[in-house]
Amino acid sequence: MFFGWKVVGGAAVAQLFVIGFFSYTFSLLVMPLRNEFGASLEQVMYSMTLCTLVGMFMSPLAGAMIDRYPVRWLMIGGAGIYAAGMWLLAQASSITMFSVIFGAFVGLGNAFVGPMPANAAISRWFTASRGKALGFSAIGTSVGGMLLPVLFTWWIADFGWRGALQNFAASIVLVLIPIMWWTIYGKPEDKGLQAEGLDSPQPTALPDEQAMQTMDILRQPAFWLIAASLGLLLATYGAILANLTPYATSLGRSDGQASSLLMTIAVAGLTGKIIFGIAADKFSLKFGLGIAHVLVAVGFLMLSTKPEYTGMLAACASIGLAAGGMLPVWASMLAQVFGVSSFGRAMGMMGPVITLIVMPSFVIVGRVVDTTGSYTLLLQGFAGVLAIAILLLLPLRMERAG
């Protein structure tokens, strides 16, 4: 078996632990944190805001390091920091302390263990099947979305939210780090191999492909159009996902049903990653990202009607399909426009732009819901925001920047 597929497998497990927690599981901690510390929803959401703020500052540095240093060691070191953060969160004595620890350690975990280093490594290992490989790697987020909410629901019931976080920290050390040790290599030449489709070991970058400097990347209109469009998608999707459990319970759904909604998003996301990943090798990447926007908007509008449980499941399936599809499409876009030799730097520089768009969304949700007591207007407004994100894709040109 081509070793690149082992890299894909290790990257998938890494994203299971990082994105599976950040995107799919945090919502299960919202009510326990509010009850423990007597905090408002807005105060709890500050932890997500601080995390995105840390990501804004760390993303460019992490991207440059990914292009320069071994991805394997960056991801293993990041996992150690991530595990330490989970243990420290379990010791938090106030919502402020929880938010600061969450922002610092989970933010670092996202930067050094999440999609950016994983996608950079995979883009170097694959050429013709790059979209497919990125899609299969991103399946880890969906598996995390199916597995971690169930585990955390069980752990919280038996051990409390503090015990759940301690169990998760132990899992990172005992499961994630050993898997990455055996599977993650940032470049084919690190194993004396060649990228997919090449006949002999050689540098991963193509002969006519030169690494772009930061200012060269920032001067490209494609950089700003992709970042703005994707930022609006991630801002709306992430904020609603973090509040899906309290929204579901406000409509009379049980904790088990709320957990099933998260799992539905994860299962649909798995399908979306495969479909969009394969399509990314054959069809327009702009069209693929536009379809993702439409599917999320449709899901938001369905949720805004306060549907019955089956309607909520259908809405979550639409959102999950898009959320899964956007990951391989985004990574394929960056590899196509900026090249694999500049992948880490391009994604790293895009991080702060996206973060500035995403960061206010969590607090906006908390403020609007605390004020109005309803998610309806918010969901409808977010669907309108996604219409703007689609318009931003219209002038985007996908030619290789130079």
N, C-alpha and C positions, 0 to 999 in steps of 0.2 A: 504494500500500500504506500502511495506517495506520502512522504512524511508531512507535507503541508496539511493533510487532513487531520493529523494528530494536533497540529497547531490550532486548527479550527476547533477541535474538540476541547482543548485546554482553554481557548478563548471563550468558548461557550460556557464552560463551568465558571470562569471568572465573572462573566456578565450575569450569570445566575445569582451569584452571591452579591454583586454590587447593585445592578439595576433591579434585580428581583426584590431587593430590600428597599431601595430608595423610591422606586416608582410604584411598586405594588403592595408593599407591606407597611409602610409608614402610617397609612391611614388607619390601621388597626391599633396604633398607639395613641391616636388623638384623644379618644375618650378616657382611657386610663390616665393619661397625662393631665387632662383637664380636671379629673376627679382627684388625683393625687395632690396637685399643686393649686387647685382652685383657680386655674387660668382660663382666660377667654380663648376663643378659637384664634383670634388674631395673634395672641401671645404664643400659642403653640406653633402657628405658621411662621413665626420669626426663625425657627430652627431651619426650615427649608430655605428661607430667604438668605440667612447667613451662609448656608451651604453653597448656594449659587454664587454668593459674593466671593467666597474663598475660591470657587472654581474659576471665577472671572480673572483673578490674579494669578492663579496657578496654571491655568490652561496654556498661555503662551510659553511659559517656562517648561512645562511638561512636554509640549509639542516639540520644542527645540531639542530637549533632552532625548526624546524618542528618535529623532533623526540622527542623533550623534552617539548615543550610548546603547548598550545591549538592552533590548526591551525585556528580556527574561528577568534581569536583575531589578529593573525598575518596577516590574509588576510584583515580584516576590517581596521587595521592600515595601511597596505600597500596601500589600496585603497584610503585612505585619502591623503597619500603622493603623489600618482599618480595623483589625482585630482588637488592638489596644483601645481604639475609640469606642467600640461596642462595650468593652468591659467598663470603661470610664463612664459611659452613659448610664450604666446600671447603678453607679454610685451617686448620681446627681441628686442634690438636695434642694434644688429649686428649678423652676422652669427656665430661668436665665442661665443657670449653669448647664442645664441640658442643652439649650439652644447653642451656647458657645462651643461646647464639646462636639455636638452634632455638626455644626458648621465647619469646624476645623478638621475633624478626623474623617467624616464622611465625604467632605469636599476633597480631601487628599486621596481618599480611596477611589472616588470617581475619576480623578485626574490620572492616577497611575495604575489602576486595575481595571477601569471601565472600558468603554468602546474605543477611545482614542488610541491607546497602545495596541489593543487587540486588532483593530482594523488596520493600523499601520503595518503590523506584522503580516497579516493575511494578504494585504495588497502587494507585499513584496514576494510572497510565495506563489501567487496566482496571476495569470494573465487572461486567457480566454474565458476561464471559469470564475473570474473574480467576483462577479455579482452573486453567483450561486454560493461560493465559499463564504462571502460576507453574510448572505442570508442564513446559511446553516449555522454560522457562528452566533448570529443574533437570536437564534432559537433559544439560546441559554437564558435570555431575558424572559421569554415566555414560560420556559420550564420553571424558572425562579418565581414567576408570577403564579404558577399553579402550585408549586411546592411550598414556598415560604409562607404565604398567608395561612395555609393549613397548619404548618408547623407552629407558626406564631400564635394562631388561635388556640391550639392545644397547649403550647407552653404558657401562654398568658393565663389560661384557665387553671393550670396546675401549679405554676411557679410564680405567677404575677409578671408584670411587664419587665421588672428588673431581672428576674430569673430567665426570662425569654432572651433578653439581650446577652446575658452571660453564656447561655447555651449557644447562641449564634457566634459569639466570639470564639468559643472552643471549636466550633465547626469550621471556622475559617482557618484556624491553626492546624487542625487534624485532617482536614479534607482538601481545602482549596490550595494551600501552599504546597503540599506534596504533589498534587496534580500538575500545578504550573511548573514545578521543578522538572518533571519528566516530559512535558509536552511543549513548553513555550520556547521557541527560538525565533529571534526577530528577523533573521535573514537566512535564505537557503545556504549561502556560503558559510554560515556559522556551523553547519553540519557537513560541509564539503559537498553540498548538493546544488542543483540548479532550480530556478523557478520553473513552474509548470510551462511546458512547451519549448523550453530551451534544451539544447543538446549537450552542453557542457557547463561546468561551474563557471560563473562569471559574475561581475557585479550586478546587483539587482536592478539598478537604474539602466535604462536603455542607453546605447552609446551616444545618441543625440539629445539626451535629456539631462539638463543641468539643474541643480538645486536652485530654487528661487530664494532670493533674500526677502526679508520681511516687507520692505517697502515695495518690492516688485509685486508681492501678493496683494498688498493693500491697494495698489493702483488699479487692480483688475475690477471692472464693474461686476463681473460674475461673483466675486467674493462677497460683495455687499448684498447683491440680490438673493443669493442662496442663504446668507446669514439672516437677513431680515425675514424672508419667507419662512424659513425653518424655525427661527426664533419665535414667531407668532404661533406657529403650530405647537411647539414645545411649551410655550407659556400657558396656553389655554388647556392643552392636554394634561400637563403636569399638575396644574392647580386643581383641576376637576378630579383627577385621579387621587390626589392627596386628600380630597374631601368626599370621596365617593361613599365611604362607610358612614360618616355622620349624615350625609344626604339621604342615604337609603334608610337609616334608622329613623330619621325625621318623618319619613313616609310610612312608618310602621313596619318596616322590614326587620327581621331578626338579624343578630350578628352572623349567624350561619348563612343567611341569604346574602348579606353584604359581602361575606367572604366569597360566596359563589359568584357574585358579580365581578369581583377582582379576578377570579379564576377564569371566568368567561373571556375577559379582556386578554388574559394570558394565552388561553387556548386559541382564540381567534388570531392573536398576534403571531403565534407559531405558524399558523397557516399563511398569514400575510407575509412573513419573512421568506417562506419558501416560494410563494407565488411571485412576489415582487423581486426577490433575489434572482430567480431564473429569468424573469422578464427584463431585469436590468442589463443582462448580457445581450438582449435581442431588440429591445424597443427603446423609445425615447425616455430618458431619465426625467426630463421636465414633465412629461405627461404622467409618469408614475408618481412624482411628488404631488402634482396637482390632484390626482385621484385620491391620494392620502388625505389631502386637505378636505376634499368633498365628503369623504366617509366620516371623518371626525365631526364635521359640521352637522351632518345628518344625525349622528348619534347624539350630539348636544341638543338639537331641536326635539328629538324624540324624548330625551330625559326631561326637557323643560315642560312637557305636558303632564308631568307627574303620572306616568303610566302605571298599569298593574305590573306585577313582578315579571311576567313574560315579556312585556314591552321593555322593561329595563334590561332584561337579558339580551333582547335584540339590539337595543341601543349600544350596549357594551360590546356586543360582537362586532358592530360596525366600527366603533372606536378602536377596538383591539386589532382588527384587520389592518387599519391604517397605521396604527402605532408600530405594528410589526414591520410593515412595508417601508416606512420612512427610513429605517436604519440602514439597510443595505443600499437603498437608493442614494442617500446622502453620502455615504462613504464612496460609492461608485462615482458620484459626481465629482468629488474632490480628487480622486485618483485620475479621472479623465481630464479635468481642467488644469490641475496643477502638477500631475505626475507623482509617481510613488516616491521619488527622492525628496519631494517637498511635502509629502502627505501630512506628516506630523506637524510641521510648522504651520501649514495652511489650516488644519483642524484646530491647532492650538490657538492661532490668532483669531479664528472664528469664535472660539469659546467666549471671550469677553463680550463680543458684540451680542451673541445670543443671550448671554447672562444678563446684560443690561435690559434686554427685552423681557426675559423670564422673571427676573427678580421681583418686580412689583406685583406680579400676578397672585402670589400666595397671600400677600397682605391685602390686596384688593378683594379677594374672595372673603377673607376673614372680616374685613370692614363692612362689605356689602351685606353679608349674611347676618353679622351681629346687629346691623342697623335695621334691615328690612325683615329679617327672620325667614327669608325665602331665597332659594337658588334659581327661581324661574327667570327673572330678568337677567341674571348673570349668565346663564346658559345661552339665552337668546343673543345677548351681546357678544359672547365669545364666538358664536356661529358667524356673526357679522364680521368679527375680526379675521376669521379664516377666509372670508371672501376677499378681504384686502390682501391676504397672503397669496391667494391664487393670482391676483392681478400683478403682483411683483414678479411672478415667474414669466410673464409674457415677453418682456424684453431680454430675458436671459439667453445668452449664446454659450454653447457648450464646447467651442473649439479650445484646443490646448493653449493655455496662456504662455506667453514667452516674453 
